[in-house]
Amino acid sequence: MASGHMTHSKVTPYLIYLVFITTLGPLQFGYHLAELNAPQAVITCERKSIHSSANGLPQCIPMNSSQFGLVSSIYTLGGLLGALLAGPVSTKHGRLFALRATTIFFILGPVAETLAPSIPILGLGRLLSGVGSGAAIVVGPIFVSEVAPPTAKGFFGAFTQVMTCVGILLTQTLGYFLSRDSMWRFILAIAGIIGALELLGLVFVPESPAWLADRQKHDLARRVLQQIRGRDADIHSELEGMGSSTRSDDDAGEQQSLLSPPSSNLPPKQPPVTMARVITDPEYRPAIVAVVGIMIAQQFTGINSIIMYSVSLLQSILPTTAALLSVLISAINLVMTLVCSPLPDKIGRKTCLLSSIIGMGTTSILLALGIYFNIKALSAVSVLLFVASFAVGVGPVPFIMASELVGPESVGATQSWALAANWISTFVVAQFFPMLNDALGGRGKIYWLFAAMSGIFAVFIYLRVPETKGKKNADEVWGREDQRRRD
């Protein structure tokens, strides 16, 4: 129905602005995830400069490895807390309120980290930053999915992962240059500046039209969607896909809104679904199983073993280039995520996931062989191909699908469970990878385990994860539309 011009007009500068501001939260997630990696030796006084400290703050904070591990991993605890809170808050009070709340944590956390004179204050800052990151990774993808054109939800949804990669690359690059003296504090302070800029940018961001429509604020939903799509864009079919009667006052004289079925066929408006109900209600259970499963797969196939431990992992094989290789890994992750961002809309979400996880499993085997037999070229190429495979699907697609497998009344709770699973999995990998690697005797043997996990999750995705490409709502994804009409 829409012409090529009409389709093109849907991607407006204002939409690009909304996606950019919203995904500054995922950028912060990636930034804080990797901010302590490069400057670890300087922060913990392992490598101490002869220069005096500035502004009365200690130049470094003495820490042993277990204390540093606690400071690092407490971020994931904050992330878990933020993920659990964000879904219900965004469902009850709106996506915009939740997004603005995250920026408070993105400002307070870095302030505490930057000015930290001791371990407890540094840990508190990391905890607060984690709360903001956990919440942003829940709410950001929901908002982006609800403002993106239906035919480009996968493309714009991929920018959650793109901006996460930008954050990782930014902090690792800054760490490469600023890991000396007291300069490490500037690395932590920059995150606070980004948080303040996001708060300012959110002043010009409206509430999600899908959330407004779900709350029966039809006129406002229509106006917001028209503003996002452009003055001349045809938004009727998209409003229909929201599953709400979005009549304007000018249409009040019509016998029935053209954007909804007859009122006798409409089910009663559902109240927001709680986190408890979304895992106990048989209607939502398949979606929860699918999205939680792919979130766990994202971590248990080994990506953070590369992002967080690539330097120590490859130090024995590539002693002079391991640090630079970690920056290159982040760059490859970003470039491949950008290049692959159109794929979910072109070949489908499920195809991307399967291609990605099979690629990760294959390159895990190659990496295990490269490290075991001390083949430098094979090890380096395998790491880069592993990260590239991750970017094809397992990286971006899980963040897209949570908002496509359920309706707007339950997307907040579903996203919270999904990201809670993701944070717990991240914590498990971050904490136990070094120990398990040592227990297996090192030499890359752990990547045989990651290869096996990739195979298991490939079977899970094939059997339990539905395709959402081209489906206008969750009922169509799960084949419930005909049943709804009969009822």
LOBABA-815602 format. One record per residue: residue in three letters; x, y, z of N, C-alpha, C, O in turn. Coordinates in pm, whole numbers, plus 50000, padded with zeros to 5 digits. Example, Ala and Ser with C-alpha at 12.3 -4.5 7.8 and 13.67 -1.06 7.14 Angstrom:
2
ala513194943150780512304955050780513204967050780514244966850846 ser512854977550708513674989450714512905000350787513415011450804 
This chain:
487
met500824988150000500005000050000500865012450000500545022249932 ala501935012250076502805023850083503765023649966504265013149927 ser504005035349911504965036549802506365036349856506585036849977 gly507355035649762508745036049805509045048949875509815049149971 his508425060049826508655073049892508115072850034508735077850127 met506905066750047506285066350179507135058050275507325061950390 thr507625046650229508465038250314509725045650356510155044850471 his510325052950259511555060250290511305071250392512145074050477 ser510115077550382509845088950469509675084850614509745093250704 lys509465071650637509275067250775510555068650857510495070850979 val511715067550791512975069150863513335084050859514045088750770 thr512845091050958513035105450965514235108951051514675100751131 pro514775121051036515845125451127515445124651274516275121751360 tyr514165127151302513705126551440513775112251493514145110051608 leu513415102351409513525088351450514975084851480515265078251580 ile515895089151395517315086551417517775092751548518555086651622 tyr517295104851577517625111451703517125103151822517855101051919 leu515885098351813515305090551923516115077851948516395074352063 val516485070851841517255058451855518625061351914519115053951999 phe519255072251869520585075751920520555078852069521365073552146 ile519635087452111519555091252253519225079152338519815077152445 thr518285071052292517865059352370518995049252386519145043152491 thr519795047552280520855037352285522145042552350523145035452352 leu522135054852402523245059052486523295050852615524345049452677 gly522135045252655522105036252770522885023452745523755020052825 pro522595016152635523425004652601524895008152581525765000052612 leu525195020152529526595024352519527235024452657528375020052674 gln526495029652756527015029952893527195015852947528145013153022 phe526295006852910526414992852952527754987052907528484981052986 gly528074988952779529354983952727530534991152787531564985052816 tyr530395004152806531475012352862531865007453001533035005053029 his530865006053089531155001953227531594987353235532344983553325 leu531124979153140531514965053140533024963553126533624954753187 ala533644972353046535074970853015535944981853074537154981953047 glu535394991153152536155002953192537344999953284538305007653287 leu537304988953358538394985953452539454976653393540484974153456 asn539224971453272540144961553216541544967153193542524962153249 ala541624977453110542944982953075543674989253193544874986853210 pro542994997353277543725003953386543814995953515544155001553619 gln543524983053511543514975053635544814976353714544774978453835 ala545964975053647547244975453718547484988953783548104989653890 val547024999753721547215013153777546255015653893546655020953996 ile544995011653877543995013953981544365006554109544205011954219 thr544874994354098545154985954214546544987954273546954980554363 cys547284997854222548635001154270549674990854230550814991354277 glu549304981554142550274971754094551384978754013552554975054016 arg550944989253940551904997353868551725011853913550825018753865 lys552555016154003552375029254066553395039254013554585036254001 ser552885051153981553755061753929554425069154044553965068654158 ile555525076054014556215083954115555575097654133555925104954225 his554645101154044553995114054054553015114154171552475103754208 ser552795125854228551875127154341550445127154290550195130054173 ser549505123954379548095123854341547565138054328548115147454385 ala546475139254253545885152454230544605154054309543905144354337 asn544295166554345543035170154411542825162654542541675160654584 gly543875158654606543755152054736543285137654728543175131154832 leu543005132554610542565118754595543785109654579544775113654517 pro543725097554634544855088454618545055084854471544095083654395 gln546305083254433546595080154294546095066354255545765063954139 cys546045057354352545545043954326544905038754454545045044854560 ile544205027554444543515021554558544045007354575543724998654494 pro544845004954678545424991554694544364980654700543444981354782 met544474970654614543524959554608544254946854569545154947054485 asn543864935854631544354923054583543394917954475542394924554446 ser543684906654419542894901854304541444898954341540544901454261 ser541214893654462539834890454502539034903254526537854903854494 gln539684913454584538994926254605538664932954472537584938454454 phe539604932354378539344938054247538234930354176537404936154106 gly538234917154194537174909054135535814912854190534824913054116 leu535744915954321534474920154381534024933554324532844935254292 val534954943054312534624956154257534124954754113533194961654071 ser534744945754038534334943653899532964937053891532104941453816 ser532764926353968531544918453954530334924754021529204921153989 ile530544934154114529404940754178528584948454075527404951254096 tyr529234951953964528524958453853527414949553800526334954353767 thr527664936353792526644927253742525504925753842524364923453803 leu525794927153972524744926854074523824938854057522594937554062 gly524424950654035523614962454008522814960853881521654964953874 gly523434954853778522734952553653521524943453670520474946053612 leu521674932953749520564923953776519424931353847518254929753811 leu519774939553947518764947154019518034956853925516814957753927 gly518804963953842518204973353749517294966453649516234971553615 ala517714954653600516914947253503515584942653562514554943053496 leu515624938253688514384933553753513424944953781512204943053776 leu513954956753813513104968253846512554975253722511444980453724 ala513334975353615513004983853501511734979553429510944988053387 gly511514966553414510334961953343509034966553405508224973053338 pro508804963553534507584968253598507454983553598506354988753579 val508554990653619508505005353620508125010653483507295019753472 ser508725005153376508425010153242507005006553199506395013853121 thr506474995553250505104991753217504105000653290503095004653232 lys504375003653415503425011553495503535026453469502515033153454 his504755031753463504955046253454505395050953316505455063053292 gly505685041853226506055045753091507525043653061508365043753151 arg507825041852932509205039752890510055052252916511205051252958 leu509485063952891510245076352903510655078853048511795082853073 phe509755076653142510095078453284511235069153322512175073353391 ala511175056453277512225046853312513555050853249514605049453312 leu513515055653125514765059953059515405071553133516615071753153 arg514595081153173515145092753246515705088553382516715093953427 ala515045078853446515545074153576516915067553562517755068853651 thr517155060553451518455053953434519595064053431520695061253478 thr519335075953376520405085753363520865090953499522015095053514 ile519985090753597520385094953733521485085653785522465090153844 phe521295072753762522315062953804523575064353720524685062353770 phe523415067853592524575069753504525385082153541526535083453499 ile524805091053618525535102853665526125100353803527305102853827 leu525295095353894525745093154032526815082354040527775083754116 gly526675071453963527655060653966529045065253926529995063154002 pro529205071453810530545076253770531115086953863532335087653880 val530255095353924530755105254019531415098054137532525101754179 ala530735087854191531305080254302532585072954260533545072654336 glu532595067154141533785060054092534965069654074536085066554114 thr534695081154014535765090653984536395096154110537615097954116 leu535585098954210536065105254334536375095054443536635098854557 ala536335082254410536495071854511537875072254577538895071554508 pro537925073454712539195072654782539485058554833540595055754880 ser538475049654823538615036354884537785026154807537005029654719 ile537985013554842537265002754776535745003854791535045002154691 pro535195006554912533735007054925533085017554835532035014954777 ile533695029354823533095039854739533195036054592532265038454516 leu534325030254552534465025754414533445014854383532835014654276 gly533255005754478532254995154461530845000654455530034995954375 leu530545010754538529225017054535528955023454399527865022254344 gly529965030354346529825036454215529555026054108528695027954021 arg530285014854114530075004054017528664998154030528034994953930 leu528184996854153526834991654177525785000854115524874996254047 leu525915014054140524965023654085525015023853932523975024453866 ser526205023353877526345022753731525705010053676525115010153567 gly525814999253750525194986653708523684987353707523044982153616 val523104993953809521644995553812521165003053688520194999053624 gly521865013953655521505021553536521645013253409520785013753322 ser522735005653399522974997553280521934986553266521414984253157 gly521644979653376520654968953372519294973953329518604967453250 ala518904985653381517614991553345517604996153199516624994053127 ala518695002253156518765007553018518694996452915518094998252809 ile519304985052944519304973952849517924967352842517604960652744 val517104969352946515714964652941514844974452864514154970552769 val514864987052904513924996952851514305001652711513435003652626 gly515615003552686516045008752557515545000652439514935006352348 pro515784987252436515284979352324513764979652309513254979252197 ile513034980252421511584981252414511194994052341510394993752248 phe511755005352385511405018352326511775018652177510975023052095 val512975013952144513415014152005512485005651919512105009851809 ser512104993751967511194985151892509844991751870509214989751767 glu509404999651968508075005751960508045018451877506965022851838 val509185024551849509205036351763509745033351623509565041451532 ala510395021751605510965018351474509855014251377508855008551420 pro510015017051248509045012251148508954997051152509964990351173 pro507764991551133507604976951142508544969051052508984958151088 thr508854974650933509724967450840511204968850872512044962750806 ala511524976950974512934979251007513214977551156514194982851207 lys512354970151225512564968151369513864960751397514574963951492 gly514184950951314515424943551333516644952451313517604951651390 phe516604960851209517724969851180517954979451297519074980551346 phe516914986251341517084995851450517304988751584518014993851670 gly516694976951600516914969451723518364965251740518854963951852 ala519054963051628520464959051634521334969951693522454967151736 phe520854982351695521674993251746521844992751899522704999751953 thr521054984651967521354982052108522734975652119523554979852201 gln522984965352036524274958652039525364967251977526504967052023 val525014974951872525994983851809526544993751911527754995651921 met525644999951987526095009952084526815003552202527695009752262 thr526444991352237527204984052338528644982152291529594983852367 cys528794978652164530134976952106530884990152103532084990552129 val530185001052072530815014252074531335017452214532445022552228 gly530535014452316530965016952454532195009052491533115014352554 ile532224996152453533384987752483534624993052412535694994152472 leu534474996252284535615001352207536105014652263537305016952271 leu535185023352301535545036552354536355035252483537395041552498 thr535865027152576536545026152705537885018652693538825021852765 gln537975008852603539245001752587540275010652517541475009952547 thr539815018952425540735028252359541225038852457542415041952461 leu540305044452536540715054152637541655047652738542635053852780 gly541365035252775542215028252870543615025852817544585026052891 tyr543695023652687545005021552626545895033852639547115032652653 phe545285045852635546045058252639546105064652778547035072152807 leu545115061852865545025068952993545325060253114545095064553227 ser545815048253094546115039253207547465042753269548425035053261 arg547525054653330548765059153397548415069853500547395076753490 asp549285071153599549105081253705547665081053757547115070453785 ser547075093053770545675094153814544715095653695543535098453714 met545245093853573544425096053454543285085953443542315088453372 trp543395074653512542325064853507541005070553557539935065853518 arg541075080553642539835086753692539075093853580537855094853586 phe539785098753480539115105353368538305095253287537245098453233 ile538815082853278538065072353208536695070653274535675069553205 leu536675070353406535425068353480534535080753473533315079553472 ala535155092653470534385105053469533645107053337532555112653335 ile534235102653228533615104653097532245097953090531335103053024 ala532085086853159530785080153161529725089153224528575089353178 gly530085096653328529145105953391528745117153296527595121553297 ile529695121853216529395132353117528405127053014527465134152975 ile528605114652970527675108552874526285107452935525285109852868 gly526225103753064524935102853133524205116153139522995116753120 ala524955126953166524355140253171523835144453033522765150453022 leu524595141252928524155144452792522895136552755522015141852686 glu522815124152799521615116252771520395122152840519325122952781 leu520555126252966519455132453039518955144852967517755147052956 leu519885153052917519515164952842518805161052712517795167152675 gly519325151052642518725146852515517325141252533516505142452442 leu517035134952647515715129052672514625139452691513445136152690 val515015152152709514025162852719513195163552591512015167152596 phe513795160152479513125161252349512615147752298512295146452179 val512535137852386512045124452350510625122752403510395125552521 pro509675118152321508305116152368508115102252428509015093852422 glu506965099952485506615086652533506375077552412505995082152305 ser506595064652433506365054752327504905054852284504015054052369 pro504625055852153503225055752108502525042552139501315042452165 ala503255031352138502635018552170502185018252316501115013052347 trp502995023652406502615024252548501415033452566500505030252643 leu501405044752497500275054152506498995047552455497935048952516 ala499095040252343497915033552288497405022852383496195021152399 asp498315015652445497925005252540497235011152662496415004452726 arg497555023652695496925030552808495715038852764495245047552837 gln495225035952644494025042452591494195057352564493205064652553 lys495415062052555495685076052521495855076952369496945079552318 his494735074752298494785072652155495205085052077496015084151985 asp494665096552115494985108752041496475112052052497125115551953 leu497005110852173498415113852194499285103752121500315107452063 ala498895090852122499655080552051499695083551902500745082251838 arg498565087751848498505091051705499415102851672500145102551573 arg499375113351756500185125351731501685122251740502475126951659 val502055114351841503475110951860503975102651741505055105251689 leu503185092651700503615084151590503725092151460504645090051381 gln502775101351438502835109751319504085118551320504725120551216 gln504435123651438505635131851451506895123751420507815128851357 ile506925111351465508095102751442508205098751295509305098751238 arg507085095351233507095090451095507185101650991507595099150878 gly506795113651029506765124550932505345128850903504415120850913 arg505165141450868503835147350853502995140150748501775138850766 asp503605135550639502855129850528502805114550530502255108550438 ala503385108450631503435093750636502065087950669501305093650748 asp501755076650607500505069450635500755059950753501515050350742 ile500105062750865500375055150987499215045851024499245039551129 his498185045050938496995037550976497285022751002496865017351105 ser497985016250912498245001950930499114999351052498964989151119 glu500025008551080500885006751196500105008251326500335000951422 leu499175017651327498325019251445497475006851467497245002751580 glu497005001151357496214988851368497034977651431496524969651509 gly498334977151396499204966851450499444968051599499864958551664 met499184980051654499354981751799498234975051877498314973651999 gly497184970751805496124963451873495224972251955494554967452047 ser495184985251924494344994252000493505002651905493905005251791 ser492365006751952491525015951877492035029851897491705036351997 thr492825034851803493475047851821492745058551742493315064551651 arg491505060751775490725071051708491125084751758491435086551876 ser491125094351668491255108251710489865113851732488875107651694 asp489785125451794488495131751820487785134851689486555134951684 asp488545137451581487945140551452487215128551395486315130151313 asp487595116751438486975104451386485845099451476485305088651455 ala485495107351577484545102651677483175099651618482425091651673 gly482855106151506481555103951446481465090951370480365086651337 glu482595084451342482535071951270481885061151355481995061151478 gln481195052051287480525041451361481515032651435481245028251547 gln482665030051373483685021551436485035025351380485165027951260 ser486025025751465487365029051417487805019151310487615007151322 leu488405024551204488935016051098490175008451143490624999151077 leu490725012551259491985006851303491794995651404492774990751460 ser490564991651429490344980751524489164972451478488324977351402 pro489074960051522487924951851487486694956951561486834965051652 pro485494952451524484294956751595484424954351745485044944651788 ser483824963151824483994962651969483524949452027484044944952129 ser482544943051962482064930352014483124919452004483084909552077 asn484084921451913485134911451895486394914451975487324906451978 leu486414926052040487614929952113487674922852248486674922752320 pro488804917152283488944911552418489044922852517489414933952480 pro488714920352643488854930852743490304935552749491224927552733 lys490504948552772491864954052781492584947452898492074947153010 gln493764942452870494514935352972495304945153057495914954353004 pro495304943353190496154951653274497604947553255497874936753202 pro498544956153297499964952353285500224938853354499744936353465 val500984930553287501274917153339502474917853433503504923753399 thr502334911953549503414912153648504474902053613504254893153531 met505644903453676506734894053651506384880053699506834870153641 ala505564879153805505154865953853504214859253754504354847353725 arg503264866853702502284860953611502904856853478502514846753420 val503884864553430504414861953298505164848653292505344843053184 ile505614843653408506294830553407505364819153451505734807453442 thr504164822453497503234811953539502074810153441501474799453436 asp501764820453365500654819853270501084811753146502064815253081 pro500354800853114500734792652998500794800452867501524796552775 glu500034811352857500044819252734501384825852709501824827052595 tyr502044830052817503314837252803504534828152817505654831952782 arg504324815952869505464807352901506354804152780507584804452794 pro505804801152662506694798452548507594810352513508744808452476 ala507064822452527507874834352498508994835952600510124839252565 ile508664833552727509684834652832510784824252810511964827452819 val510394811952780511384801452756512284805252639513504803652646 ala511684810452531512454813852412513424825252439514614824152406 val512944836052499513794847852512514844846052623515964850852609 val514484839352731515464836552836516534827052783517714828452814 gly516104817352703517054807852647518084814452558519274811252567 ile517654823752471518624829952381519494840152455520624842752414 met518984845852564519824854652646520924846752716522064851352724 ile520584835052767521594826452830522604821652725523804821152750 ala522084818252606522964813852498523974824752462525124821752429 gln523554837252467524454848352434525704848352520526794851652472 gln525564844552646526704844652737527414831152746528644830752751 phe526664820152748527264807052771527974801452648528574790752655 thr527904808452535528694804452420530074811052420530884808552331 gly530344819552522531714823652549532154837452507533354840352510 ile531234846352469531674859352417532444867452522533434873852489 asn531994867252648532684875452749534014869452792534814876252856 ser534254856952759535604851552783536604858752693537784859952726 ile536114863552578536964871052486536984885952523538054891952531 ile535804891652547535714906052576536454909552704537114919952710 met536364900952806536904904352938538284898352965539024903553048 tyr538634887552896539874880452931540784877852812541704869652821 ser540564884752701541354881752581542854884352603543694877052551 val543174894852681544584898152702545284886852778546334881952735 ser544714882752891545344872052970545274858752896546184850452909 leu544204856552820544034844052749545104842152641545624831152622 leu545434853052571546344852152457547754857052489548614857052401 gln547984861052615549284866852652550444857252626551514861452581 ser550214844552654551314834952639551654832352492552794829352458 ile550644833652405550864831152262551304843852190552184843652105 leu550654855152227550914867952160551314878452264550564887852288 pro552484876852326552854885652438552964900352402552704908852488 thr553324903652282553534917752246552294924152183552214936352175 thr551334916052139550184921752068548844918752133547814922752080 ala548824911952247547554908252310546724920552346545504920552326 ala547364931052401546624943052442546014950152321544854954252324 leu546814951552216546284957952095545224949252029544284954451970 leu545374936152038544394927051980543034928852047542004927451981 ser543014931752178541744933852248541014946152193539794946052182 val541764956652158541144968352096540634964751957539544968851918 leu541424956951883541014952651749539764943851756538884944951671 ile539694935351857538504926951876537264935551893536224932751833 ser537374946051975536244955051997535854962151868534674964051841 ala536854966151789536584972951662535884963451564534924967351498 ile536374950951555535754941151467534304938551510533414937451426 asn534084937551641532734935351694531804946551650530674944051609 leu532274959051660531474970551620531204970451470530054971951427 val532254968651390532094969151244531154958051196530274960551113 met531334945951247530494934851203529054936551248528134932951175 thr528844942151367527484944651413526794954851323525614953351291 leu527534965251282526984975151189526674968851053525594970950997 val527624961351001527454955250868526284945450868525544944550769 cys526114938250978525084927850984523734932951033522764925351035 ser523644945651070522404950751128521194949451037520084947951089 pro521324949950902520114947750819519684933150810518564930350767 leu520544923750849520254909650825518984904550894518244896950831 pro518704908251020517474902851082516214905951004515294897851002 asp516154917550938514984921050858515004914650720513964913350656 lys516194910750673516304905050539516154889850539515404884350459 ile516874883050628516844868450627516114862550747515914850350754 gly515714871050842514954866250957515784865251083516994863051078 arg515114866851197515804866351327516374852451355517514851051399 lys515554842251330515954828651363517134824051278518044817451328 thr517114827551149518234823951061519524830551107520584824251106 cys519424843251149520604850251202521154843251325522364841351339 leu520244839351416520674832751539521374819451510522424816651566 leu520784811451422521354798351392522694799651321523654792651353 ser522764808851222524034810851150525124815451247526264810951240 ser524744824551337525694830251433526234819751528527444818751549 ile525334811951586525754802651691526534790851632527424785351697 ile526204786851508526994776351441528394781551410529374774351424 gly528474794251368529784800451344530614801351470531824798951466 met529974804851582530694805651709531194792051754532314790751805 gly530364781851735530784768351773531974763651691532914757751745 thr531934766351560533034762351471534324769551507535384763351515 thr534244782751528535454790351560535954787451701537144789251729 ser535074783051791535524778651923536464766551910537484765651978 ile536094757451822536944745751797538294750051740539344745151782 leu538254759251642539504764151582540374771251686541594769851686 leu539724779151774540484786251877541104776451976542254778152017 ala540334766152014540874755952105542114749352043543104747152112 leu542044746151914543184739951846544364749551835545514745651853 gly544064762351804545124772351789545904774451917547124775351916 ile545154775452030545834777652158546574764952202547704765752251 tyr545954753352183546554740952229547874738052157548854733952219 phe547874740152027549084737251947549964749651927550934749251851 asn549614760551997550434772751996550614778251853551714782351814 ile549524778251777549544783651640549044798051647547834800451656 lys549954807551642549594821651664548584826751563547584832751602 ala548824824451436547934829751332546524824051346545544831351336 leu546424810951369545114804551384544374810051505543164812451499 ser545094812151616544484817351738543934831451715542794834451751 ala544744840051655544324853951632543144854651536542174861751563 val543214847251426542124847451327540854841351387539754846251361 ser540994830751466539834824251527539104833651622537874833951625 val539874841251700539244850851793538434861151715537304864251751 leu539024866451608538324876651529537084870851460536054877551454 leu537184858451408536034852151344534954848551447533764849151417 phe535374844951568534434841951676533594854351706532364853451716 val534254865751721533544878251751532664882351634531554887151654 ala533164880551511532364883851393531104875151386530034880051352 ser531234862251419530074853251420529054857651525527844857351500 phe529534861751640528654866851746527844878751696526654879851726 ala528474887551620527814899851574526714897251471525844905651451 val526754885551406525754882451304524364880851364523374884651302 gly524264875051485522944872451539522854871251689521984877551751 val523734863351750523644861051895523854873951973523344875452084 gly524604883451917524784896351983523544904851980523004907952087 pro523054908951862521954918451857520554912651869519674918851928 val520314900651813518934895751798518214893351930517024896451938 pro518844887852036518104886052161517474898852215516394898352275 phe518114910252195517554922852243516354927152159515504934652207 ile516284922452035515164925951948513934917651983512814922851986 met514134904852010513014895452012512124896352135510954892752128 ala512654900952248511844901452370510604909952351509544906852405 ser510734920652274509594929652253508704925052137507674931352111 glu509084914252067508294909351955507534896451987506644892551912 leu507884889952097507274877152130506064878352220505314868752236 val505844890352279504704892552368504064905852334504634913952260 gly502874908252388502174920752366502714931752455503514929052545 pro502274944352433502784955752510502474954952659503174960952740 glu501414947452695501054946552836502044938152916502104939253039 ser502844929752849503744920852920505204922152876506064914652922 val505484931652785506844932652733507834937052842508984932652842 gly507394945752934508284950253040508724938853130509914937453161 ala507744930653172508074919453260508924909153187509854903453244 thr508604906653060509374896952981510814901552963511744893752978 gln510984914452929512324919752911513124919253040514334916853038 ser512454921553153513164920953281513674906853310514814905153352 trp512834896753287513274882953308514414879453212515384872853250 ala514284884053087515314881052988516654886953028517684880253023 leu516634899653069517894906153104518414901553239519624901653261 ala517524897353329517984891453454518774878753425519844876453482 ala518244870553334518974858453292520304861953230521304855253253 asn520314872653150521544876853083522594881453184523764877953172 trp522174889253284523104894353385523644883053472524834882953505 ile522774873653510523234862353591524244854053511525274849753565 ser523954851953383524874844453297526204851853282527264845653283 thr526134865153267527354873153258528194871753385529414870353378 phe527524872153500528214870653628528894856953637530044855953680 val528184846553596528734832953603529994831853517531014826453561 val529924837053393531084836353304532234844753359533384840253360 ala531914857053404532964866153453533684860353575534894861753588 gln532924854053663533514849053787534224835653769535284833353828 phe533644826753689534114812853690534944808953568535554798353568 phe534984817353465535804813953348537274811853386537854801753347 pro537904821253462539314819153495539544806353574540504799053549 met538654803553670538814791653753538624778953671539394769453684 leu537594778753587537324766953506538424764853403538804753553374 asn538934775853348540034774953253541274768653318541934760253258 asp541564772953441542694767253515542444752653551543334744253542 ala541194749753591540864735953630541034726253513541384714653532 leu540774731253393540924722853274542344722553222542644716053121 gly543234729753292544634729853253544994740053147546084739653089 gly544064749453121544364759953023544534754452884543904744452847 arg545384761052806545714756752669544484755652579544454747352488 gly543464764052606542314764852518541284753952531540314753552455 lys541474744752628540534733552639539114737952668538164731152630 ile538944749552736537604754152773536774757252650535544757252656 tyr537434760052536536664763252416536024751052352535134752552268 trp536454739152390535694727252352534344727352424533324723452367 leu534344732052550533094733252625532164743552561530964741252546 phe532734755052521531924765352457531374760352322530264763752284 ala532164752252251531684746452125530494737152150529524737252073 ala530574729152257529464720152291528224728152330527104724552291 met528414738952406527294747452444526644753552320525414754752314 ser527454757452223526914763052099526034752852028524964756251976 gly526464740452026525664729951964524334727752035523294726351971 ile524374727652169523144725752248522164737152223520974734852202 phe522674749452226521784760952208521304762252064520234767952040 ala522064757251967521584757251828520334748451816519374752151748 val520364736951881519194728051881518014734951951516874734151903 phe518284741652064517224748652136516574759352048515354760352042 ile517404767351981516874778051895516024772251782514964777551750 tyr516504761551723515774755251613514394750451659513414751651585 leu514324744951781513084738751828512144748451899510924747051888 arg512684758251972511854765952065511724780852034510924787652098 val512484785951941512444800351912511724802551779512194797751676 pro510584809751779509864812051655510464823651575511204831851629 glu510134824051447510534835351364509554846951385508344844751386 thr510064859051403509194870751423509234880351306508474890051303 lys510104877851210510184886851094508844887251021508254876850990 gly508364899550993507134901250917505864898950994504774899950938 lys505964895751123504764893651205504414906651276505264913051338 lys503134910651268502764923851317502554924151468502604934951528 asn502314912751531502154912551677502424898451729502674889151652 ala502364897151862502714884451926501714873551892502094861851880 asp500434877051877499424866951844499744860351711499564848351695 glu500204868351615500554862751484501814854151492501914844051424 val502764858251577503984850351595503664836251643504214826451594 trp502754835451741502434822651803501214815951740500764805551788 gly500664821851631499534815851561498244816451638497414807451628 arg498074827151719496874828051802495794836951741494714838051799 glu496044843351626495084852951573493764846351536492694851651567 asp493844834951470492604828251431491784824051553490564824951553 gln492484819451657491804815551780491134827551845490014826551896 arg491824839251844491244851551902489944855051829488944858651893 arg489954853851694488764857351617487604847751649486454851951662 arg487944834751661486884825051693486284827651831485074826251851 asp487174831451927486684834252062485844846852066485344850752171 
